[in-house]
C-alpha cells in the first residue's frame, strides 16, 4: 500500500534584503530556487522539510495543528519550517506562532510527497506526483498584505530523493519504520528573517487534481507570527 499527501501554507511578512536574496518583482525578499540558502539547495531543504514533518507523531504534528500550539516543536537552526494543512477542510487553518528573530521561514504553497512502501523507484514516484503540480491553479503568498509575484514561474522545487523515519502514530497510519525512496514535488518559498514584531502570513494553493488523488485539492493557512527578540550576550 502506497501513501501520499499534500499540503500548502499561507504566510505574510516584511524583511531586509541580504546578499543572495532576490527582490521578486518588488515582492517580499526571498531566496530563489536556484540558490543554496545556508549552504543547501532548495531540493535538499524540501526533503528535510518532509523528514521533519513526518517524524512527528500525529497527536502533536504541526500539519494537524489547528491553533499553532505545535509550531515551535522540534525547531532549531537558522531555518524554521512552517506547516501547511491537508487541504479540503471546511475552513482555512489559522495559527499563532512565536519565532525567535533571525530565522528564515521555509514553507510550501502547494506540495505532494510520495513514499514507496512496495517496490517503486524514485522515477516512478516522480511520474505519479508531477501531474498533481502541473495542474496547479492557484498559488498565493501574502506577506503582511504584500503579494509575492510569479510563484508559478520561479518557485517549483523537486526534492532530492530521501528516506523517512515514521514513528508509531504517524500521519500515514503505516507501521513505524524507515521507508525509501521518497520524493516531493511542490511550490516552496524561503523568506528572509522578519523584523521583530507582529506579522501575518497567508498562503493559498490549489490543484485541479491528478490520478494519484482522483480529485481536485486545495489548502489555505494563515499564520499570525510574533518575531521575538533574542539576547545572546
DADA-V67301 format. One record per helix or strand. SS is the DSSP state (H for helix, E for strand). FROM is the first residue (numbers start at 1). LEN is the number of residues. If there is no record, write none. Layout:
BEGIN
{{SS	FROM	LEN} {SS	FROM	LEN}}
END
This chain:
BEGIN
{{E	3	6} {E	11	1} {E	15	1} {E	22	2} {E	29	2} {H	37	3} {H	42	13} {H	58	3} {H	62	3} {E	79	3} {E	85	1} {E	93	8} {E	104	12} {H	122	13} {E	136	8} {E	146	2} {H	151	4} {E	156	3} {E	162	5} {E	177	15} {E	194	1} {E	197	14} {E	215	14}}
END
